[in-house]
Amino acid sequence: MNRVDDEMKKTLHIISKIAVYNYAKEDRIKWIANPNQLSMVALVGTQIWWTFSVLDVFARVAQGDKHAMKNELKA
């Protein structure tokens, strides 16, 4: 049973990596609506990219761009 569990984890890891990679290449709505996309993978991928965006905004604010958050919200 542990081997099955280990293989499931490996498979989800691979699927998640592919999905997160493809997030930046596709339209967000099409990426989420993809019938091959697992819901939990879509949630993880969206949260990864959201976190990246927020960290990028904080870095831009630290560099003096006081309108970085407003610009990010417009995008």
Backbone hydrogen bonds, N-H to C=O, Kabsch-Sander energy under -0.5 kcal/mol:
donor,donor_aa,acceptor,acceptor_aa,energy
5,D,1,M,-2.2
6,D,2,N,-2.6
7,E,3,R,-2.3
8,M,4,V,-2.2
9,K,5,D,-2.1
10,K,6,D,-2.3
11,T,7,E,-2.5
12,L,8,M,-2.5
13,H,9,K,-2.2
14,I,10,K,-2.2
15,I,11,T,-2.7
16,S,12,L,-2.5
17,K,13,H,-2.2
18,I,14,I,-2.2
19,A,15,I,-2.3
20,V,16,S,-2.7
21,Y,17,K,-2.0
22,N,18,I,-2.3
23,Y,19,A,-1.3
24,A,20,V,-0.6
24,A,21,Y,-0.6
25,K,22,N,-0.8
26,E,22,N,-1.2
31,W,27,D,-2.6
32,I,28,R,-2.5
33,A,29,I,-2.5
34,N,30,K,-0.7
37,Q,34,N,-2.0
42,A,38,L,-2.3
43,L,39,S,-2.3
44,V,40,M,-2.1
45,G,41,V,-2.8
46,T,42,A,-2.3
47,Q,43,L,-2.2
48,I,44,V,-2.4
49,W,45,G,-2.2
50,W,46,T,-2.3
51,T,47,Q,-2.5
52,F,48,I,-2.2
53,S,49,W,-2.2
54,V,50,W,-2.4
55,L,51,T,-2.6
56,D,52,F,-2.1
57,V,53,S,-2.1
58,F,54,V,-2.5
59,A,55,L,-2.0
60,R,56,D,-2.2
61,V,57,V,-2.6
62,A,58,F,-2.3
63,Q,59,A,-1.2
64,G,61,V,-1.8
65,D,60,R,-2.5
66,K,64,G,-1.4
68,A,65,D,-1.4
71,N,67,H,-2.4
72,E,68,A,-2.1
73,L,69,M,-2.3
74,K,70,K,-1.4
75,A,71,N,-1.1
